[in-house]
Amino acid sequence: MRSNIRNSGIEIIRNIPWGTHIAQLYSSKEDLYEVLVPFVRQGLIDNELCLWIYAQNSSYKEVKNKISVHVEDIDYYLESGQLKIVSYTEWYVNGGSFNEIRVNRQWKEIIRHALDNGHEGIRVVADASWLGKSDFAEFSHYEYNANKFISELPFIAICLYDINKVDIFEVTEIIKNHSYVIASRGNGPELIKNMDLVIKDKQLVEYEETCRSIFQLLPDSFIIHDANKIYYCNDSAVQLTGTKDFHELSKMSVLEMVPNESKDDFLAFINKSLKENMKRNYLVSKFIYNNSEIRDVEIISTGYDYKGNPALFTIVRDITPFTKINELEKDLQENVELSNRALEYDKIKMEFFSNISHEFRTPLNVILSAVQLIKSQAGEAYRNTKIGKYIKAIQQNCYRLLRLVNNLIDITEIDLDYYHIKLQNYDIVSLVENITMSVVEYARNKNITITFDTNIEEKIIACDPDQIERIILNLLSNSIKFTNKGGNIWVTVCDYKDKIQITVKDTGIGIPPEEQESIFDKFKQIDKSLRKRYEGSGIGLSLVKALVEKHNGKVTLNSQPGKGSEFIIEIPCKVILEPSNMVNTRYRDFSRDCIEKVNIEFSDIYM
């Protein structure tokens, strides 16, 4: 025969009969798990099916971890179905709304399932902290009916309520609907027994003391008063008003707590609440804290007969933090909208740049083709004539414009995330060496020496050769542009196993320390006064940084004014799957292919 007396596992309750309905008022999760884990553990030991319904402030993983500290083989209980951990959305509000009939049907089904599978009954933890103000009355009515329902069944339940979310009226309902109420005090959990459900006809004084204990636990201010006198309050009311203790506060009228500009409205609210007696009335007003600070408060009052005197039972909640949060949320929303508009504008601007840059490229290519045709027909005889010089100037400036257009298109597409590199397995050492050697003669015309060095002969990595070429040419172009005659440029490739390091170092004019952090920003030049001497758009280095990052690499700078600059590129060493004959198939005609790109990249350097 199934025993009617069960071990609750809770030290302050101990043995309880089937059908016991318990509530726990908690202010922190530590309070909650201290009681609940032993409760569930005892149920598992006693062959009860245990169901834990968690709310939005917890999770399946958290509940499981907390139980597993005291329950060995928790996975066994979960897999066997003796322990179930479910969300409140699955149990209470499936479909978006709470339905008492559906929930009661689920209880009957799970009890039947437990008994059919040989369990003694069910033991439930149900977190009700998901309840909103508008749901509480319906849920309280459901719990009242549930007491009749579960009293005849092998069923034990603990319902959890966040004390920070319930007011005194709701606490009263909770006490009424549960045999025991567990509340946390400074020294640990304290048990409050419902006189009607556990020990009938107990003295009313004991019940009042229980309520007083609860009232003292409430974070909201609780006051019994009329327009002229305060009869009783909890410690939270003392703290809200900034008074020393209840004795000091009892000498005041509630109207003294309200600033002058709110007194008339508050007095009208008191009179209305006294007149309407048991009806709840709401008011948002202001209270004076510590005789100076004004705080926003939410007030709920209802009529109350205090020892024969018509009075009000009033809850005052300090909503100043919530008011500030609402203001911050409003400001945040405005900022988000401004940010979204700015991003949309920026996207439109970038798309415009991209479109107009493409429009520029077509006529430039036509002009360049015409210039090349004129040069081929004119022959060598025109090279040193005025016409030859004009043709050369036209061509060089076309290259400059083409370089600017290409950079604008690419940096715009990168910003819009339209730009994608084409990776292939390539010998990075030969790639960088060939690019460097292609500009040696160019640098020699300016009496600048370029030296290439490496610590490895070959290194195959996944990269986009076109973009690596562009990166190196851009850095070499800058080095040649800002290095005086007789200077040196060193290009080095070093293998560090998991990464390859490419360094371009020169003896140029250097970059001031205050300019180095922003040198990779778009349209940034180190010194506006140098524009007349050194031509450029300020796009190149930002493009270098973007292309390096497209390779999952990074670029850094070391520089000293008057001594030179060193750009260090690091790219991870990885390869991709591709046919073996694809490796190094590109740049077979490297010199002819690269000359055109060198002419474009170096077009803003005048020899």
C-alpha positions, 0 to 999 in steps of 0.5 A, a space after each residue: 500500500 502506498 504510504 500517504 506520508 512523504 519525506 519532503 527533504 526540507 529540514 524545516 518541513 520534514 514529513 508531509 502528506 500527499 496533496 501538500 502545496 508549498 510556496 517559496 518566496 525567494 529573493 536570489 537563486 541561492 535561496 531557491 536552490 538551497 531548498 529545492 535541490 534537497 526536495 528533488 533529491 528526496 523525491 528521486 530516492 523515494 521513487 517519485 517522478 520529479 518534474 522541474 518547471 523553470 522560468 525565464 530567469 533560469 535554464 535547463 542547463 543551470 537546473 541540471 547542473 544544480 541538481 547534479 551537485 547532490 544527485 549522482 547519475 543525474 543522466 540516468 534519471 533524465 534518460 529513464 524519465 524519472 526526472 523531467 526538466 521543462 520550460 514554463 512555456 512548454 507547460 503553462 503557456 504553450 501556444 502563448 497563453 495560460 489555460 487552466 483546463 489544459 494545464 489540469 489535463 496535463 497534471 492528470 496525464 503525468 500522474 497517470 504516467 507516473 503510476 503506470 511506470 511504477 512510481 509512487 507519485 509525482 513531486 513538482 517544482 514550478 517557478 511562477 516568476 514568469 507571471 505578469 501583473 495581469 496574469 496573477 489573478 487568473 493563476 491565483 484562482 487556478 492554484 485555489 482550485 488546484 488545492 482541491 484537485 491535488 489533495 486526493 492525489 499522490 502529488 506534492 508541489 512547490 511553487 516559486 515566487 520572486 519576492 521582488 515581483 509580487 506586492 503585498 496583496 499577491 503575497 496574501 493570496 500566495 499564503 492563502 493558497 499554500 499549506 506552507 510558505 518558505 521565505 528567506 531570512 538573514 539566518 536562512 529559510 523560515 517557514 510560514 504555515 497557512 492556518 486554514 490549511 494546516 492547523 485550523 482555528 489557530 489564534 489570529 495573533 499568530 497569523 498577524 505575526 506571520 504577515 508582519 514577518 512577510 511585510 518586513 521581507 518585502 522590498 516595497 514599502 508597506 504602510 497602513 495609514 489615513 490622511 493624518 496618521 501612519 499606524 504601521 509600516 515595514 523597514 522598506 518604508 523607513 528606508 524610502 523616506 530616509 527616517 531613522 525608524 518606525 517610531 520617527 516615521 509614525 509621528 509624520 503624516 504621509 502627506 509630509 512625504 510628498 513634495 508640495 507640487 504633488 500634495 493635492 493630487 495625493 490627498 485626492 487619491 487618499 480620499 478617493 481610496 477611503 471612499 471606495 474602500 476595498 477597491 484598489 486604486 493606483 497612482 504614480 507620484 513622488 516621495 521625498 527621500 532623506 528630506 531632499 531627494 525626490 523619487 518617483 513612486 508607484 502607489 497601490 492602495 485599498 481600504 482597510 479597517 485598522 482596529 476600528 479605524 477606516 484606513 488604507 493598506 498602501 504599497 509604495 514602490 520606488 520606480 526611480 531606477 525604472 524611470 531612468 531605465 525607460 529614459 535610457 531605453 528611449 534615448 537608446 532607441 533614438 540613437 539606434 534609429 539615428 545610427 540605422 539612418 546613418 548606416 543606410 545613408 553611408 550604404 547609399 553613399 558607398 554604392 554611389 561611389 562604386 557606380 560613379 567609379 565604374 562610370 569613370 573607368 570606361 572612358 579612361 580605358 578608351 583614352 588609354 587605348 587611344 594613347 597606346 594606339 598613337 604611341 604604336 603608330 608614332 614610333 620612336 621618332 616622337 619619343 623626345 618631341 613635344 608631342 611625345 612628352 604630351 602623350 606621356 603626360 596624358 598616359 601617366 595621368 590616365 594611369 593616375 586616374 585609373 589607379 584612383 578609380 580602382 582604389 575607390 571601387 575596391 575600398 567601396 566594395 570592401 566597405 559594402 562587403 561585396 569584395 571577395 578574394 580568390 584564393 589559390 595555392 601559390 609560392 608566396 616567396 617567388 610571388 613577392 620576389 618577382 613583384 619586387 624585382 619588377 620595380 628595381 629599374 623604376 627605383 634605380 631611376 630615382 637612385 634608390 636601391 631595392 634589396 630582396 631577402 628571404 629565409 626560405 626558398 619556397 613556401 606554398 600558401 593559399 592567397 590571392 596573387 593579384 591582391 598580394 601583388 597589389 599590396 606589395 606594389 602599394 607599399 613599394 610605391 610609398 617607399 619610393 615616393 617618400 625615400 630621397 635619392 640615394 636611399 634604400 628599400 629592403 623587402 624580406 620574406 620570413 617563414 615562421 611555420 604557422 605564418 609568413 611575414 613580409 616586411 617592406 622597410 625604407 630609409 624615407 622621411 618616416 611617420 610622426 608617432 601621432 599619425 601612426 595610429 590613423 595611417 591606415 584610415 581611409 583618405 588619411 595622409 601623414 601631412 597635408 602640407 606634403 600634398 603638393 610635393 607627394 601626390 596621393 589620395 590617401 586610399 592606398 594604405 587603407 586598401 592594403 590593410 583591408 586586403 591583408 585582413 581578407 587573408 586573415 592577416 594583419 599589417 603593423 607599422 614601425 616608423 621614426 621620423 627622419 629614419 624611415 618606415 617598416 611595414 610588417 605583413 603577417 599572413 597565416 600559412 594554410 593551403 586549400 584543396 585544388 588540383 596539383 597542376 594549379 599551383 604556380 600556374 599564374 604569372 607565367 608572363 609575369 613581366 608583361 602583366 606586371 609592367 602595366 600594374 606598376 605603371 598604374 600603381 606608380 603613376 603619382 611618382 614623377 621621375 
